[in-house]
């Protein structure tokens, strides 16, 4: 049950984040996101969220959890900026 509860929360956060560029495409002519852009961003956000959830759940100590989550966030930001 816990896995599905966390998965639902991660999906809701991903959808919430993707609403921001969607509103930008509706309001402004400067934001040009296609369906492919939304799919790629959704996959990246979902994979990062699932990775952070698994790191938090399975790493033994708080210090290793913090280091692992920081590395996951840095990797996500580097992929996003690329």
Long-range contacts (C-beta under 8 A, 24 or more apart in sequence): 6-53, 7-50, 10-46, 10-49, 10-50, 10-53, 11-46, 13-45, 13-49, 14-42, 14-45, 14-46, 14-49, 17-45, 18-42, 18-45, 44-76, 44-79, 44-80, 48-72, 48-73, 48-75, 48-76
